[in-house]
Amino acid sequence: MLQQSYEEVYARTVALFEKVGLDLNIFEKESVKSFEQLVTEVWCGEAILTEIGKPGCLKRIAWSSKLIICTYLEYLVEMFRIYPSRNARIIKKSLFVDIWLEAPNWTLSETALKTEDPLVVILRGLREELGIIPLQINELRCLNPGETWIDTHASSVYHGVITENHTTWYEWKMEDRHPLLLPDSIMREDGDVELHLKWQPYNFTLASNG
C-alpha cells in the first residue's frame, strides 16, 4: 500500500474535523500547535486521528519515549516549554501517579513512530534536545520493558483533541551531573520550542527501585 500524499492526508483530516464538528478556525485560534503540524504528524506516521464519540472532539493516538536523568540525590526535570511563535508557555504536569513513578515529571520526551525501537527514540532525543549521548547504551534502563504505559489526557497543544499516548519509560542514573548538564537551570532549543529544565532533589520514588 502506497503512502498517502500530504495533500490526501490534509483533505482527510479536514473531512474528519467536519464530521465530528471540530471548527478549524477555533482549533487554529486555541491551539499551541498548528493544524498543519497535526496533519504532518499523521502523514509521517507519528500519530493516528480517530473519532471519539464526542461532538467537537477527536482522539490522537501517539507514541513516545520518556527519560528521567538523575543522580543519586537529584533529578533533571522539564519544568515547562515555551512556543515563541504562538506566544504560549506549557507547564509540564505530573501524569503518572502510582503507575511507574509516584509523582514524576520527565527530563526528556521524544515523539516516536509506532514501529520504532524506543531506545533509538531516546538516543535521538538526547542528541537533538540535550546535545549529549551516553558513553554506554546500558546506562539507560527501561522501567517498563515489553509493555508500553498508556495515558489518556486532553492535549496541551491541540484544542479539542484527546491524546492517547503509548509511552516507554527510561532512567539514566549517573554518579554526578553530566559535564554538559552542570547548571542548576538549563534552557535548550528544539526547533522553535524552548525547553526549560531544572535540577532538583527527589520528590518521588522510582517504583522499580523497590
QUIMO-V850127 format. One record per backbone hydrogen bond with DSSP energy under -1.0 kcal/mol. CO is the residue of the C=O (numbers start at 0). NH is the residue of the N-H. E is the energy in kcal/mol with one decimal. If there is no record, write none. Layout:
# QUIMO-V850127
co=CO nh=NH e=E
co=CO nh=NH e=E
This chain:
# QUIMO-V850127
co=4 nh=8 e=-2.2
co=5 nh=9 e=-2.7
co=6 nh=10 e=-2.4
co=7 nh=11 e=-2.4
co=8 nh=12 e=-2.3
co=9 nh=13 e=-2.3
co=10 nh=14 e=-2.2
co=11 nh=15 e=-1.8
co=12 nh=16 e=-2.4
co=13 nh=17 e=-2.2
co=14 nh=18 e=-2.1
co=15 nh=19 e=-2.0
co=16 nh=21 e=-2.5
co=19 nh=55 e=-3.8
co=22 nh=26 e=-2.4
co=23 nh=27 e=-2.3
co=24 nh=28 e=-1.9
co=25 nh=29 e=-2.7
co=26 nh=30 e=-1.8
co=33 nh=37 e=-1.6
co=34 nh=38 e=-2.5
co=35 nh=39 e=-2.3
co=36 nh=40 e=-1.9
co=37 nh=41 e=-1.8
co=38 nh=42 e=-2.8
co=39 nh=43 e=-2.6
co=40 nh=45 e=-2.5
co=40 nh=46 e=-1.1
co=47 nh=60 e=-3.0
co=49 nh=58 e=-2.8
co=53 nh=56 e=-1.7
co=57 nh=161 e=-3.2
co=58 nh=49 e=-2.3
co=59 nh=163 e=-2.9
co=60 nh=47 e=-1.9
co=61 nh=165 e=-2.5
co=62 nh=111 e=-2.8
co=63 nh=167 e=-1.8
co=64 nh=109 e=-2.7
co=65 nh=169 e=-2.4
co=66 nh=106 e=-2.5
co=66 nh=107 e=-1.9
co=67 nh=171 e=-2.9
co=68 nh=75 e=-2.8
co=69 nh=173 e=-2.6
co=72 nh=201 e=-1.1
co=73 nh=70 e=-3.1
co=74 nh=199 e=-2.2
co=76 nh=197 e=-2.2
co=78 nh=91 e=-1.9
co=79 nh=195 e=-2.3
co=80 nh=89 e=-3.1
co=81 nh=193 e=-2.8
co=82 nh=85 e=-1.5
co=82 nh=87 e=-1.6
co=87 nh=82 e=-3.3
co=89 nh=80 e=-2.6
co=95 nh=98 e=-1.1
co=99 nh=206 e=-1.9
co=100 nh=98 e=-1.1
co=105 nh=77 e=-2.9
co=107 nh=66 e=-2.6
co=109 nh=64 e=-2.2
co=112 nh=115 e=-1.3
co=116 nh=120 e=-1.8
co=117 nh=121 e=-2.0
co=118 nh=122 e=-2.4
co=119 nh=123 e=-2.0
co=120 nh=124 e=-2.3
co=121 nh=125 e=-2.6
co=122 nh=126 e=-2.0
co=123 nh=127 e=-2.9
co=124 nh=128 e=-2.9
co=125 nh=129 e=-1.1
co=125 nh=131 e=-1.9
co=135 nh=138 e=-1.8
co=136 nh=139 e=-2.1
co=140 nh=170 e=-2.2
co=143 nh=146 e=-1.5
co=148 nh=166 e=-3.0
co=150 nh=164 e=-3.1
co=152 nh=162 e=-2.9
co=156 nh=31 e=-1.4
co=156 nh=32 e=-2.1
co=157 nh=160 e=-1.3
co=159 nh=57 e=-2.0
co=160 nh=154 e=-2.8
co=161 nh=59 e=-3.1
co=162 nh=152 e=-2.3
co=163 nh=61 e=-2.3
co=164 nh=150 e=-2.4
co=165 nh=63 e=-2.3
co=166 nh=148 e=-3.1
co=167 nh=65 e=-2.4
co=168 nh=142 e=-2.5
co=169 nh=67 e=-2.1
co=170 nh=140 e=-2.9
co=171 nh=69 e=-2.6
co=177 nh=180 e=-2.7
co=183 nh=198 e=-2.9
co=185 nh=196 e=-3.2
co=187 nh=194 e=-3.5
co=189 nh=192 e=-1.3
co=192 nh=189 e=-2.9
co=193 nh=81 e=-2.2
co=194 nh=187 e=-2.5
co=195 nh=78 e=-2.3
co=195 nh=79 e=-1.3
co=196 nh=185 e=-2.8
co=197 nh=76 e=-2.6
co=199 nh=74 e=-2.6
co=205 nh=208 e=-1.8
co=206 nh=209 e=-1.6
